[in-house]
Amino acid sequence: MSRTKRITATLAGLALTATLAACADQSATPPAATTSPSTGVATATESVSASASNDVAGEHDDQDTTFAQMMIIHHEGAVEMSQLAIERADNPEVVALAERIAEAQGPEIDQMTAWLGAWGEDVSPDDHGDMDMGGMDMNGISQEEMMTQLDGLTGAEFDQAFLEAMIAHHEGAIEMAEQQLADGQNPAALLLAQKIVDDQRAEITEMQQLLTSP
C-alpha cells in the first residue's frame, strides 16, 4: 500500500472513531441540573436522589424512618436560620458560613425525602412531639422562638446570636445522627448520619473560632 493510501485509510479510521464517540455522547443522558425547593440553589445532584430511591427501597427500619423524617425538619430549621443570616449578618465570614450550610443541607433534605418516598413512608410525621428523637431544640428554645429572637437583632449582636444558636442546632443534629448510627439499619442513611456528624463537628469548630475572634 502506498504512503498516500495508508494516510487516507488512517484518516478514515479516525473519522469513524470520532463519529462513534459522538453518537455515544449523545445517547448518554447527563444528570439534570435542578433547583432545590429548600434553598433555591440550582444543583446537579437531584439525580442522586432518584438513584438513591432505587437503592434504598425496602431496606430500612423504624429508626431509619424516624431519622429521615426528623432530620428533614431539623435541616429545614437550619436552612431557615441560614437564609436569615445571609440577609442580616454583618460579618462576611458568617454570611459565607450560612451560605455553605444552606447549600449543603438543601440537597440532603431532597435525598431523605426521596428515601421516604421509596420506603412508602410519610415525609412528615403525624406528631413531632411524640417521636423519640432528641436534638430538636436549641438549649430548650424552639425553632420558632429562636427565629423570633434572631429577627429582632442586627449587626454584631445578630452574628453572635446566630453563631450560638447554630452551634446548639448542630449539636442537636449530631445527637440525632449518633442515634441513627447506633440503631439504624439502612446503609445509605447510616452514611448520611456519619457525614452529618463529621461536617457539623467541623462547622461547630469554625463557629466557635468566629465567636472568639476579634
Disulfide bonds with the S-S distance in Angstrom:
none
